[in-house]
Amino acid sequence: MSRSPSLPDRPRLDLDPEMSDAERLDAIRQHYERMVRVNEELSERLDETDDRREELMEEVDHLKRRNEVLKTSSLYVATVEEVADEGTIIKQHGNNQEVLTEPSPRIRKELSAGDRVAVNDSFSVQTVLDDETDSRAQAMEVEESPTVSYDDIGGIDDQVREVREAVEDPLLTPELFEEVGVDPPSGVLLHGPPGTGKTMLAKAVANETDATFIKMAGSELVRKFIGEGSRLVRDLFELAADRQPAVIFIDEIDAVAAKRTDSKTSGDAEVQRTMMQLLSEMDGFDDRGEVRIMAATNRFDMLDEAILRPGRFDRLIEVPKPGIEGRAQILRIHTRDMNVDDDVDFEELADDLDDYSGADVASLATEAGMFAIRDERTEVRMRDFLDAKAKIEDNEDSGPVMAFTDYQY
Ligand SMILES: Nc1ncnc2c1ncn2[C@@H]1O[C@H](COP(=O)(O)OP(=O)(O)OP(=O)(O)O)[C@@H](O)[C@H]1O
Protein backbone atom coordinates (compact mmCIF):
# COMPACT_ATOMS: atom_id res chain seq x y z
CA MET A 1 0.00 0.00 0.00
CA SER A 2 1.45 3.45 -0.96
CA ARG A 3 1.81 5.92 1.87
CA SER A 4 -0.02 9.21 1.34
CA PRO A 5 2.24 12.27 0.89
CA SER A 6 2.76 14.28 4.04
CA LEU A 7 0.28 17.01 4.91
CA PRO A 8 0.98 20.62 3.74
CA ASP A 9 2.75 22.81 6.28
CA ARG A 10 0.76 25.23 8.30
CA PRO A 11 1.35 28.76 6.81
CA ARG A 12 3.11 31.18 9.14
CA LEU A 13 2.38 34.84 9.51
CA ASP A 14 5.56 36.86 10.11
CA LEU A 15 4.89 40.44 10.99
CA ASP A 16 7.90 42.66 11.40
CA PRO A 17 7.35 45.50 13.95
CA GLU A 18 9.22 47.76 11.49
CA MET A 19 6.55 47.21 8.80
CA SER A 20 4.32 50.00 7.69
CA ASP A 21 0.56 49.54 7.99
CA ALA A 22 0.25 48.96 4.23
CA GLU A 23 2.99 46.27 4.32
CA ARG A 24 1.34 44.67 7.31
CA LEU A 25 -2.05 44.58 5.54
CA ASP A 26 -0.45 43.06 2.46
CA ALA A 27 1.31 40.38 4.54
CA ILE A 28 -1.97 39.50 6.25
CA ARG A 29 -3.80 39.31 2.92
CA GLN A 30 -1.12 36.96 1.51
CA HIS A 31 -1.28 34.86 4.65
CA TYR A 32 -5.05 34.61 4.31
CA GLU A 33 -4.71 33.45 0.67
CA ARG A 34 -2.16 30.80 1.67
CA MET A 35 -4.54 29.62 4.42
CA VAL A 36 -7.37 29.28 1.88
CA ARG A 37 -5.11 27.22 -0.45
CA VAL A 38 -4.02 24.90 2.37
CA ASN A 39 -7.61 24.53 3.42
CA GLU A 40 -8.62 23.57 -0.12
CA GLU A 41 -5.77 21.10 -0.35
CA LEU A 42 -6.72 19.54 2.98
CA SER A 43 -10.39 19.30 1.95
CA GLU A 44 -9.36 17.48 -1.22
CA ARG A 45 -7.22 15.10 0.79
CA LEU A 46 -10.08 14.53 3.18
CA ASP A 47 -12.38 13.61 0.27
CA GLU A 48 -9.75 11.22 -1.08
CA THR A 49 -9.33 9.64 2.35
CA ASP A 50 -13.08 9.22 2.68
CA ASP A 51 -13.23 7.47 -0.70
CA ARG A 52 -10.35 5.19 0.25
CA ARG A 53 -11.96 4.45 3.59
CA GLU A 54 -15.16 3.46 1.86
CA GLU A 55 -13.23 1.19 -0.51
CA LEU A 56 -11.50 -0.47 2.41
CA MET A 57 -14.79 -0.94 4.29
CA GLU A 58 -16.19 -2.69 1.25
CA GLU A 59 -13.14 -4.93 1.10
CA VAL A 60 -13.51 -5.79 4.79
CA ASP A 61 -17.17 -6.64 4.22
CA HIS A 62 -16.27 -8.87 1.31
CA LEU A 63 -13.58 -10.67 3.33
CA LYS A 64 -15.96 -11.10 6.26
CA ARG A 65 -18.52 -12.70 3.96
CA ARG A 66 -15.90 -15.02 2.41
CA ASN A 67 -14.73 -15.98 5.86
CA GLU A 68 -18.30 -16.83 6.87
CA VAL A 69 -18.73 -18.98 3.77
CA LEU A 70 -15.48 -20.77 4.48
CA LYS A 71 -16.50 -21.34 8.05
CA THR A 72 -19.99 -22.61 7.33
CA SER A 73 -19.62 -24.58 4.12
CA SER A 74 -18.88 -28.27 4.55
CA LEU A 75 -15.31 -29.41 4.34
CA TYR A 76 -14.00 -32.84 3.44
CA VAL A 77 -11.45 -34.76 5.47
CA ALA A 78 -8.26 -35.97 3.79
CA THR A 79 -4.89 -37.35 4.81
CA VAL A 80 -1.63 -35.81 3.65
CA GLU A 81 0.32 -38.42 1.66
CA GLU A 82 3.37 -36.42 0.68
CA VAL A 83 4.66 -32.86 0.98
CA ALA A 84 6.84 -32.25 -2.11
CA ASP A 85 8.24 -29.25 -3.97
CA GLU A 86 5.67 -29.67 -6.72
CA GLY A 87 2.83 -29.52 -4.23
CA THR A 88 1.15 -31.62 -1.58
CA ILE A 89 -0.53 -34.93 -2.30
CA ILE A 90 -3.63 -35.59 -0.24
CA LYS A 91 -5.97 -38.58 -0.18
CA GLN A 92 -9.64 -37.88 0.47
CA HIS A 93 -11.39 -40.08 3.02
CA GLY A 94 -14.41 -41.91 1.71
CA ASN A 95 -13.48 -42.17 -1.97
CA ASN A 96 -9.67 -42.51 -1.56
CA GLN A 97 -9.13 -40.07 -4.41
CA GLU A 98 -5.54 -38.72 -4.54
CA VAL A 99 -5.13 -35.07 -5.40
CA LEU A 100 -2.14 -32.79 -5.89
CA THR A 101 -2.82 -29.48 -4.23
CA GLU A 102 -0.89 -26.29 -3.49
CA PRO A 103 -1.52 -25.17 0.10
CA SER A 104 -0.93 -21.59 1.21
CA PRO A 105 2.61 -21.00 2.53
CA ARG A 106 1.24 -20.61 6.08
CA ILE A 107 -0.56 -23.99 6.01
CA ARG A 108 2.30 -25.66 4.12
CA LYS A 109 4.71 -24.92 6.97
CA GLU A 110 2.46 -26.92 9.33
CA LEU A 111 1.97 -29.97 7.11
CA SER A 112 3.67 -33.32 7.21
CA ALA A 113 2.84 -36.72 5.76
CA GLY A 114 0.13 -38.51 7.74
CA ASP A 115 -1.63 -35.35 8.97
CA ARG A 116 -5.39 -35.16 8.76
CA VAL A 117 -6.63 -32.04 7.04
CA ALA A 118 -9.94 -30.47 6.06
CA VAL A 119 -10.20 -29.49 2.39
CA ASN A 120 -12.87 -27.55 0.53
CA ASP A 121 -14.61 -28.41 -2.75
CA SER A 122 -11.55 -27.39 -4.75
CA PHE A 123 -9.23 -29.49 -2.54
CA SER A 124 -7.60 -26.45 -1.04
CA VAL A 125 -6.38 -27.28 2.48
CA GLN A 126 -8.28 -25.14 5.01
CA THR A 127 -7.10 -26.48 8.36
CA VAL A 128 -4.95 -29.15 9.90
CA LEU A 129 -7.10 -31.35 12.14
CA ASP A 130 -6.30 -32.92 15.49
CA ASP A 131 -4.51 -36.18 15.57
CA GLU A 132 -6.99 -38.87 14.51
CA THR A 133 -6.13 -41.23 17.32
CA ASP A 134 -6.91 -38.42 19.75
CA SER A 135 -10.31 -37.75 18.29
CA ARG A 136 -11.06 -41.46 18.08
CA ALA A 137 -9.98 -41.98 21.65
CA GLN A 138 -12.18 -39.10 22.71
CA ALA A 139 -15.17 -40.45 20.83
CA MET A 140 -15.02 -44.00 22.16
CA GLU A 141 -14.97 -45.31 25.68
CA VAL A 142 -13.34 -48.72 25.90
CA GLU A 143 -13.48 -50.85 29.03
CA GLU A 144 -11.64 -54.14 28.91
CA SER A 145 -13.68 -55.55 31.76
CA PRO A 146 -16.50 -53.47 33.20
CA THR A 147 -17.27 -54.16 36.84
CA VAL A 148 -21.05 -53.72 36.77
CA SER A 149 -22.88 -56.98 37.36
CA TYR A 150 -26.54 -58.04 37.13
CA ASP A 151 -26.71 -57.87 40.93
CA ASP A 152 -26.15 -54.12 40.73
CA ILE A 153 -29.28 -53.62 38.66
CA GLY A 154 -32.64 -53.41 40.40
CA GLY A 155 -36.27 -53.34 39.37
CA ILE A 156 -35.87 -54.44 35.76
CA ASP A 157 -35.52 -58.22 36.08
CA ASP A 158 -37.50 -58.96 32.91
CA GLN A 159 -35.23 -56.67 30.90
CA VAL A 160 -32.11 -58.30 32.37
CA ARG A 161 -33.45 -61.69 31.34
CA GLU A 162 -34.22 -60.48 27.81
CA VAL A 163 -30.79 -58.92 27.39
CA ARG A 164 -29.10 -62.08 28.61
CA GLU A 165 -31.06 -64.10 26.09
CA ALA A 166 -30.36 -61.76 23.19
CA VAL A 167 -26.74 -60.86 23.86
CA GLU A 168 -25.20 -63.20 26.39
CA ASP A 169 -26.44 -66.54 25.08
CA PRO A 170 -25.29 -65.96 21.46
CA LEU A 171 -21.83 -65.00 22.79
CA LEU A 172 -21.47 -67.86 25.25
CA THR A 173 -23.26 -70.66 23.40
CA PRO A 174 -23.31 -69.80 19.68
CA GLU A 175 -23.45 -73.53 18.81
CA LEU A 176 -26.86 -73.81 20.43
CA PHE A 177 -28.29 -71.24 18.02
CA GLU A 178 -26.65 -73.07 15.12
CA GLU A 179 -28.03 -76.44 16.19
CA VAL A 180 -31.53 -75.12 16.61
CA GLY A 181 -31.15 -73.19 13.37
CA VAL A 182 -32.16 -69.71 14.54
CA ASP A 183 -30.24 -66.52 14.03
CA PRO A 184 -29.63 -64.60 17.22
CA PRO A 185 -30.92 -61.01 17.17
CA SER A 186 -28.54 -58.75 15.27
CA GLY A 187 -28.83 -55.72 17.44
CA VAL A 188 -30.58 -54.97 20.71
CA LEU A 189 -32.15 -51.59 21.20
CA LEU A 190 -32.87 -50.48 24.76
CA HIS A 191 -35.38 -47.67 24.95
CA GLY A 192 -36.85 -45.81 27.87
CA PRO A 193 -36.46 -42.70 30.03
CA PRO A 194 -33.00 -41.46 31.06
CA GLY A 195 -31.36 -42.98 34.12
CA THR A 196 -33.19 -46.30 34.10
CA GLY A 197 -30.11 -48.53 33.80
CA LYS A 198 -29.69 -48.99 30.04
CA THR A 199 -25.95 -48.36 30.11
CA MET A 200 -25.63 -50.55 33.20
CA LEU A 201 -27.36 -53.41 31.36
CA ALA A 202 -24.92 -53.19 28.45
CA LYS A 203 -21.93 -53.05 30.78
CA ALA A 204 -23.19 -55.93 32.87
CA VAL A 205 -23.65 -58.18 29.87
CA ALA A 206 -20.10 -57.33 28.67
CA ASN A 207 -18.79 -58.14 32.14
CA GLU A 208 -20.66 -61.42 32.33
CA THR A 209 -19.34 -62.57 28.94
CA ASP A 210 -15.78 -61.30 29.52
CA ALA A 211 -16.24 -59.06 26.53
CA THR A 212 -14.63 -55.70 25.87
CA PHE A 213 -17.20 -52.93 26.29
CA ILE A 214 -16.94 -50.27 23.60
CA LYS A 215 -19.25 -47.33 24.05
CA MET A 216 -19.82 -44.50 21.65
CA ALA A 217 -22.31 -41.68 22.07
CA GLY A 218 -24.43 -41.03 18.99
CA SER A 219 -23.75 -37.32 19.46
CA GLU A 220 -20.03 -38.05 18.94
CA LEU A 221 -20.87 -39.50 15.56
CA VAL A 222 -22.44 -36.26 14.42
CA ARG A 223 -19.28 -34.66 13.17
CA LYS A 224 -18.49 -31.40 11.52
CA PHE A 225 -16.52 -32.71 8.59
CA ILE A 226 -17.85 -34.79 5.75
CA GLY A 227 -16.79 -38.41 6.03
CA GLU A 228 -15.71 -38.23 9.68
CA GLY A 229 -18.88 -39.73 11.17
CA SER A 230 -18.91 -42.70 8.81
CA ARG A 231 -15.21 -43.19 9.37
CA LEU A 232 -15.81 -43.34 13.15
CA VAL A 233 -18.53 -45.95 12.60
CA ARG A 234 -16.09 -48.07 10.56
CA ASP A 235 -13.43 -47.61 13.24
CA LEU A 236 -15.92 -48.65 15.92
CA PHE A 237 -16.73 -51.94 14.20
CA GLU A 238 -13.07 -52.57 13.31
CA LEU A 239 -12.00 -52.02 16.90
CA ALA A 240 -14.73 -54.40 18.10
CA ALA A 241 -13.59 -57.06 15.62
CA ASP A 242 -9.99 -56.67 16.87
CA ARG A 243 -10.99 -56.93 20.51
CA GLN A 244 -13.64 -59.67 20.28
CA PRO A 245 -15.47 -60.86 22.20
CA ALA A 246 -16.84 -57.35 22.36
CA VAL A 247 -20.07 -55.51 23.05
CA ILE A 248 -20.59 -52.31 21.07
CA PHE A 249 -22.91 -49.87 22.82
CA ILE A 250 -24.16 -46.81 20.94
CA ASP A 251 -25.82 -44.45 23.38
CA GLU A 252 -28.24 -41.72 22.16
CA ILE A 253 -28.59 -43.51 18.83
CA ASP A 254 -31.34 -41.05 17.90
CA ALA A 255 -28.60 -38.48 17.19
CA VAL A 256 -27.65 -40.39 14.03
CA ALA A 257 -30.80 -42.38 13.36
CA ALA A 258 -33.61 -39.86 13.58
CA LYS A 259 -36.41 -39.88 11.04
CA ARG A 260 -35.50 -38.10 7.81
CA THR A 261 -36.61 -34.53 7.70
CA ASP A 262 -37.20 -32.51 4.55
CA SER A 263 -34.36 -30.14 5.21
CA LYS A 264 -31.46 -30.58 2.85
CA THR A 265 -28.68 -28.85 4.73
CA SER A 266 -25.25 -30.38 4.41
CA GLY A 267 -25.27 -31.18 8.14
CA ASP A 268 -28.32 -33.41 7.71
CA ALA A 269 -26.78 -35.06 4.67
CA GLU A 270 -23.70 -35.86 6.72
CA VAL A 271 -25.82 -37.40 9.51
CA GLN A 272 -27.60 -39.48 6.85
CA ARG A 273 -24.26 -40.71 5.51
CA THR A 274 -23.20 -41.73 9.01
CA MET A 275 -26.45 -43.62 9.52
CA MET A 276 -26.02 -45.35 6.13
CA GLN A 277 -22.55 -46.47 7.20
CA LEU A 278 -23.99 -47.80 10.45
CA LEU A 279 -26.68 -49.71 8.55
CA SER A 280 -24.19 -51.17 6.13
CA GLU A 281 -21.90 -52.25 8.99
CA MET A 282 -24.88 -53.95 10.62
CA ASP A 283 -25.92 -55.61 7.38
CA GLY A 284 -22.46 -57.12 7.02
CA PHE A 285 -22.48 -58.08 10.64
CA ASP A 286 -22.93 -61.84 10.25
CA ASP A 287 -19.26 -62.38 9.53
CA ARG A 288 -18.10 -60.39 12.47
CA GLY A 289 -17.70 -63.22 14.94
CA GLU A 290 -18.07 -62.59 18.62
CA VAL A 291 -19.26 -59.02 18.49
CA ARG A 292 -22.69 -58.01 19.74
CA ILE A 293 -24.23 -54.65 19.18
CA MET A 294 -26.49 -52.74 21.53
CA ALA A 295 -27.87 -49.23 21.41
CA ALA A 296 -29.97 -47.01 23.63
CA THR A 297 -32.33 -44.11 23.18
CA ASN A 298 -34.80 -42.15 25.19
CA ARG A 299 -36.40 -40.80 22.01
CA PHE A 300 -37.77 -43.99 20.52
CA ASP A 301 -40.51 -42.01 18.76
CA MET A 302 -37.90 -40.17 16.71
CA LEU A 303 -36.12 -43.19 15.25
CA ASP A 304 -36.00 -43.89 11.54
CA GLU A 305 -37.70 -47.23 10.87
CA ALA A 306 -34.78 -48.25 8.64
CA ILE A 307 -32.68 -49.06 11.69
CA LEU A 308 -35.38 -51.30 13.17
CA ARG A 309 -35.62 -53.68 10.18
CA PRO A 310 -34.76 -57.37 10.60
CA GLY A 311 -31.01 -57.88 10.64
CA ARG A 312 -30.48 -54.50 12.28
CA PHE A 313 -31.87 -53.46 15.67
CA ASP A 314 -34.41 -56.24 15.60
CA ARG A 315 -34.77 -56.82 19.33
CA LEU A 316 -36.43 -53.95 21.13
CA ILE A 317 -36.38 -53.91 24.91
CA GLU A 318 -38.24 -51.23 26.80
CA VAL A 319 -36.55 -50.19 30.04
CA PRO A 320 -39.12 -48.27 32.12
CA LYS A 321 -38.85 -46.40 35.37
CA PRO A 322 -39.05 -48.83 38.30
CA GLY A 323 -42.26 -49.56 40.20
CA ILE A 324 -42.48 -49.61 44.03
CA GLU A 325 -40.78 -53.00 44.38
CA GLY A 326 -38.07 -51.98 41.91
CA ARG A 327 -37.42 -48.71 43.76
CA ALA A 328 -37.07 -50.57 47.08
CA GLN A 329 -34.65 -52.99 45.43
CA ILE A 330 -32.58 -50.13 43.94
CA LEU A 331 -32.51 -48.44 47.37
CA ARG A 332 -31.16 -51.66 48.86
CA ILE A 333 -28.51 -51.94 46.13
CA HIS A 334 -27.31 -48.39 46.58
CA THR A 335 -27.16 -48.63 50.36
CA ARG A 336 -25.33 -51.97 50.36
CA ASP A 337 -22.12 -50.34 51.53
CA MET A 338 -23.81 -47.95 53.95
CA ASN A 339 -24.41 -48.42 57.61
CA VAL A 340 -28.24 -48.27 57.54
CA ASP A 341 -30.14 -47.93 60.80
CA ASP A 342 -32.84 -50.47 61.67
CA ASP A 343 -35.52 -47.78 61.55
CA VAL A 344 -35.14 -47.43 57.75
CA ASP A 345 -38.10 -48.93 55.91
CA PHE A 346 -37.23 -49.18 52.21
CA GLU A 347 -40.76 -50.28 51.21
CA GLU A 348 -42.31 -47.27 52.90
CA LEU A 349 -39.76 -44.96 51.28
CA ALA A 350 -40.19 -46.54 47.85
CA ASP A 351 -43.92 -46.09 48.10
CA ASP A 352 -43.36 -42.35 48.25
CA LEU A 353 -40.94 -42.06 45.32
CA ASP A 354 -43.43 -41.98 42.47
CA ASP A 355 -41.87 -41.25 39.09
CA TYR A 356 -38.29 -41.62 40.37
CA SER A 357 -35.90 -43.25 37.89
CA GLY A 358 -33.14 -45.62 39.02
CA ALA A 359 -30.66 -42.74 38.81
CA ASP A 360 -32.97 -40.55 40.95
CA VAL A 361 -33.19 -43.29 43.59
CA ALA A 362 -29.39 -43.66 43.53
CA SER A 363 -28.90 -39.95 44.18
CA LEU A 364 -31.46 -40.04 46.98
CA ALA A 365 -29.36 -42.70 48.74
CA THR A 366 -26.17 -40.66 48.31
CA GLU A 367 -27.89 -37.52 49.58
CA ALA A 368 -29.19 -39.38 52.65
CA GLY A 369 -25.62 -40.46 53.40
CA MET A 370 -24.55 -36.82 53.16
CA PHE A 371 -27.16 -35.82 55.76
CA ALA A 372 -25.74 -38.41 58.19
CA ILE A 373 -22.20 -37.13 57.59
CA ARG A 374 -23.29 -33.54 58.16
CA ASP A 375 -24.76 -34.71 61.46
CA GLU A 376 -21.47 -36.47 62.30
CA ARG A 377 -23.12 -39.87 62.40
CA THR A 378 -21.94 -43.06 60.69
CA GLU A 379 -25.34 -44.76 60.51
CA VAL A 380 -27.96 -43.47 58.09
CA ARG A 381 -31.49 -43.12 59.50
CA MET A 382 -34.99 -42.92 58.04
CA ARG A 383 -34.96 -39.20 58.87
CA ASP A 384 -31.91 -38.72 56.55
CA PHE A 385 -33.76 -40.31 53.64
CA LEU A 386 -36.80 -38.11 54.26
CA ASP A 387 -34.61 -34.98 54.53
CA ALA A 388 -32.80 -35.99 51.35
CA LYS A 389 -36.10 -36.45 49.53
CA ALA A 390 -37.35 -33.05 50.74
CA LYS A 391 -34.09 -31.41 49.65
CA ILE A 392 -34.14 -33.02 46.22
CA GLU A 393 -37.76 -32.11 45.64
CA ASP A 394 -37.18 -28.57 46.91
CA ASN A 395 -34.41 -28.12 44.37
CA GLU A 396 -36.78 -29.12 41.64
CA ASP A 397 -39.92 -27.03 41.57
CA SER A 398 -41.66 -29.71 39.60
CA GLY A 399 -41.14 -33.09 41.16
CA PRO A 400 -38.21 -35.38 41.76
CA VAL A 401 -34.56 -34.66 41.03
CA MET A 402 -34.17 -34.86 37.32
CA ALA A 403 -37.93 -34.76 36.71
CA PHE A 404 -37.64 -35.86 33.15
CA THR A 405 -40.86 -34.32 32.08
CA ASP A 406 -39.66 -33.67 28.53
CA TYR A 407 -39.50 -37.36 27.94
CA GLN A 408 -41.79 -38.17 25.06
CA TYR A 409 -42.77 -41.66 24.30
N1 LIG B 1 -32.19 -50.13 37.49
C1 LIG B 1 -31.19 -49.60 38.19
N2 LIG B 1 -30.64 -50.26 39.23
C2 LIG B 1 -29.63 -49.72 39.95
N3 LIG B 1 -29.10 -48.51 39.70
C3 LIG B 1 -29.59 -47.81 38.68
C4 LIG B 1 -30.66 -48.31 37.87
N4 LIG B 1 -30.95 -47.41 36.93
C5 LIG B 1 -30.10 -46.39 37.11
N5 LIG B 1 -29.28 -46.61 38.16
C6 LIG B 1 -28.25 -45.68 38.67
O1 LIG B 1 -28.23 -44.56 37.80
C7 LIG B 1 -26.98 -44.44 37.11
C8 LIG B 1 -27.23 -44.10 35.67
O2 LIG B 1 -27.81 -45.20 35.00
P1 LIG B 1 -27.56 -45.54 33.48
O3 LIG B 1 -26.41 -44.72 32.96
O4 LIG B 1 -27.44 -47.00 33.30
O5 LIG B 1 -28.88 -45.01 32.85
P2 LIG B 1 -29.31 -44.91 31.34
O6 LIG B 1 -30.66 -45.52 31.24
O7 LIG B 1 -28.23 -45.45 30.47
O8 LIG B 1 -29.42 -43.35 31.21
P3 LIG B 1 -29.24 -42.40 29.94
O9 LIG B 1 -30.38 -42.68 29.03
O10 LIG B 1 -29.31 -41.04 30.59
O11 LIG B 1 -27.89 -42.74 29.36
C9 LIG B 1 -26.29 -45.77 37.30
O12 LIG B 1 -24.89 -45.62 37.34
C10 LIG B 1 -26.86 -46.26 38.63
O13 LIG B 1 -26.15 -45.69 39.70
The ligand as an SDF file (V2000), in Angstrom:
LIG
                    3D

 31 33  0  0  0  0  0  0  0  0999 V2000
  -32.1940  -50.1320   37.4870 N   0  0  0  0  0  0  0  0  0  0  0  0
  -31.1880  -49.5980   38.1940 C   0  0  0  0  0  0  0  0  0  0  0  0
  -30.6430  -50.2620   39.2330 N   0  0  0  0  0  0  0  0  0  0  0  0
  -29.6330  -49.7190   39.9520 C   0  0  0  0  0  0  0  0  0  0  0  0
  -29.0970  -48.5140   39.6960 N   0  0  0  0  0  0  0  0  0  0  0  0
  -29.5940  -47.8080   38.6810 C   0  0  0  0  0  0  0  0  0  0  0  0
  -30.6650  -48.3120   37.8700 C   0  0  0  0  0  0  0  0  0  0  0  0
  -30.9460  -47.4120   36.9270 N   0  0  0  0  0  0  0  0  0  0  0  0
  -30.1000  -46.3930   37.1060 C   0  0  0  0  0  0  0  0  0  0  0  0
  -29.2830  -46.6140   38.1610 N   0  0  0  0  0  0  0  0  0  0  0  0
  -28.2520  -45.6780   38.6650 C   0  0  0  0  0  0  0  0  0  0  0  0
  -28.2250  -44.5560   37.7970 O   0  0  0  0  0  0  0  0  0  0  0  0
  -26.9790  -44.4390   37.1140 C   0  0  0  0  0  0  0  0  0  0  0  0
  -27.2300  -44.0990   35.6740 C   0  0  0  0  0  0  0  0  0  0  0  0
  -27.8110  -45.2020   34.9990 O   0  0  0  0  0  0  0  0  0  0  0  0
  -27.5560  -45.5440   33.4830 P   0  0  0  0  0  0  0  0  0  0  0  0
  -26.4120  -44.7150   32.9610 O   0  0  0  0  0  0  0  0  0  0  0  0
  -27.4420  -47.0000   33.2970 O   0  0  0  0  0  0  0  0  0  0  0  0
  -28.8790  -45.0090   32.8550 O   0  0  0  0  0  0  0  0  0  0  0  0
  -29.3130  -44.9090   31.3440 P   0  0  0  0  0  0  0  0  0  0  0  0
  -30.6550  -45.5180   31.2400 O   0  0  0  0  0  0  0  0  0  0  0  0
  -28.2270  -45.4470   30.4740 O   0  0  0  0  0  0  0  0  0  0  0  0
  -29.4250  -43.3500   31.2090 O   0  0  0  0  0  0  0  0  0  0  0  0
  -29.2360  -42.3970   29.9370 P   0  0  0  0  0  0  0  0  0  0  0  0
  -30.3840  -42.6800   29.0270 O   0  0  0  0  0  0  0  0  0  0  0  0
  -29.3100  -41.0400   30.5920 O   0  0  0  0  0  0  0  0  0  0  0  0
  -27.8860  -42.7360   29.3650 O   0  0  0  0  0  0  0  0  0  0  0  0
  -26.2930  -45.7750   37.3040 C   0  0  0  0  0  0  0  0  0  0  0  0
  -24.8940  -45.6160   37.3430 O   0  0  0  0  0  0  0  0  0  0  0  0
  -26.8620  -46.2620   38.6280 C   0  0  0  0  0  0  0  0  0  0  0  0
  -26.1520  -45.6940   39.7040 O   0  0  0  0  0  0  0  0  0  0  0  0
  1  2  1  0
  2  3  1  0
  2  7  2  0
  3  4  2  0
  4  5  1  0
  5  6  2  0
  6  7  1  0
  6 10  1  0
  7  8  1  0
  8  9  2  0
  9 10  1  0
 10 11  1  0
 11 12  1  0
 11 30  1  0
 12 13  1  0
 13 14  1  0
 13 28  1  0
 14 15  1  0
 15 16  1  0
 16 17  2  0
 16 18  1  0
 16 19  1  0
 19 20  1  0
 20 21  2  0
 20 22  1  0
 20 23  1  0
 23 24  1  0
 24 25  2  0
 24 26  1  0
 24 27  1  0
 28 29  1  0
 28 30  1  0
 30 31  1  0
M  END
$$$$
